[in-house]
Amino acid sequence: MKKLPKIYQTELKKVHNNKEVFDSLKEDRDEKVIPKEIKNKNYDNLSVHEKIKELINQNSYIFNTKVKLIKDDAEIECQIAGVVNNHIITMNNEIIKIDDIKDIKILS
C-alpha cells in the first residue's frame, strides 16, 4: 500500500469557556427573588411607564417576575405576559390599561 501524507493537527490546549454554569436543580424555585438589575436601582421613585420599561429590559423574562398592580379600585397580583400599545397583558389573559395603574410593586 501507498503511504499517505500526514495531516496537520494543532495542539490541544486547555479550554476555559465554561467558567459559569447554570444548574437548575440547585436553584430554589419556590424562592421569590427580585432581579438584581431592578433591586440595585431606586425603583420606588420611577413612574409607572419607567417601571414597566425596567421590567421589560431586565435580563430575565418579564413573566417570571410576580408584581402587584395598584389601581384606584383594586390591587392585582399577577405576572406580566407583555405590553401592547398602552395595555398590559397578564398571564391570566387580563388586559389592563397602563393609564389606570397608579403603582407597580415587585413581590418578593
Beta strands, then each sheet from edge to edge (+ up, - down):
strand 1: 66-71
strand 2: 75-84
strand 3: 87-90
strand 4: 95-97
strand 5: 101-106
sheet 1: 4+ 3- 2+ 1- 5+
end
